Amino acid sequence: MDMKKLMKQMQQAQMAATKIQEDLAAKSVEGSASGLVSVTMNGHGKVTALKIKPEAVDADDVEALEDLILVALQDASAKADALQQDATRGLGIPGF
């Protein structure tokens, strides 16, 4: 196998991976729970915003709000995961 060719392919793969990481950081997804709680994440799965509508807050039922937040986080996380899978599909690099 030609080492120069292999090195060039590795460099191209690294450049593609860097571009994908930059693109994911610039994208965002929103997860929601019953329209009362929404979570925004970037393509890396980092939470960038959390919004809670006033009607979701009930001092006598804090567990309901906790559940809504959890569902919204899980929804946003699943969407961020899907973005990552779409972005890395076709790279042909093990582990991506």
C-alpha positions in Angstrom: 0.0 0.0 0.0 1.3 3.4 -0.9 2.0 5.4 2.3 1.6 8.8 0.7 -1.8 7.8 -0.6 -2.8 6.5 2.8 -1.6 9.6 4.6 -3.5 11.8 2.1 -6.7 9.7 2.7 -6.2 10.1 6.5 -5.7 13.8 6.2 -8.9 14.1 4.1 -10.8 12.1 6.6 -9.5 14.3 9.4 -10.6 17.4 7.5 -14.0 15.9 6.9 -14.4 15.0 10.6 -13.4 18.6 11.6 -15.9 20.1 9.2 -18.6 17.8 10.5 -17.8 18.8 14.1 -18.1 22.5 13.1 -21.3 21.9 11.3 -22.8 20.0 14.3 -21.9 22.9 16.7 -23.7 25.3 14.4 -26.9 23.3 14.2 -29.6 23.1 16.9 -32.5 20.9 17.7 -35.5 21.4 20.0 -37.1 18.8 22.2 -40.5 19.4 23.7 -42.9 18.0 26.3 -46.5 18.7 25.8 -45.6 22.2 24.5 -45.0 23.2 28.1 -41.3 22.6 28.3 -38.8 22.9 25.5 -35.1 22.2 25.4 -32.7 23.4 22.7 -29.4 21.5 22.1 -26.7 22.0 19.6 -25.6 19.1 17.3 -23.2 17.9 19.9 -26.0 17.4 22.5 -25.1 20.4 24.7 -28.1 22.1 26.1 -28.2 25.7 24.9 -31.7 26.8 26.2 -34.5 25.7 28.4 -37.9 27.2 28.3 -40.7 26.5 30.8 -44.2 28.0 30.3 -45.8 29.4 33.5 -48.7 26.9 33.3 -46.2 24.1 33.7 -45.3 25.3 37.1 -47.4 24.0 40.0 -45.9 24.2 43.5 -48.1 21.3 44.6 -46.8 19.0 41.7 -43.1 19.5 41.2 -42.8 15.9 40.0 -44.9 16.8 36.9 -42.5 19.6 36.0 -39.5 17.3 36.5 -41.1 14.7 34.2 -41.8 17.3 31.5 -38.1 18.5 31.7 -36.9 15.0 31.4 -39.1 14.2 28.4 -38.0 17.4 26.7 -34.3 16.6 27.3 -34.7 13.1 26.0 -36.5 14.3 22.9 -33.8 16.9 22.1 -31.1 14.3 22.8 -32.6 11.8 20.4 -32.8 14.6 17.7 -29.1 15.6 18.4 -28.1 11.9 18.1 -29.9 11.7 14.8 -28.1 14.8 13.5 -24.8 13.2 14.5 -25.6 9.9 12.7 -26.7 11.7 9.6 -23.6 13.9 9.6 -21.2 11.0 10.0 -23.0 8.5 7.7 -20.9 7.7 4.7 -17.5 8.6 6.2 -16.5 5.0 6.3 -14.4 5.5 9.4 -14.8 3.0 12.2 -16.3 4.5 15.3 -18.2 7.2 13.4 
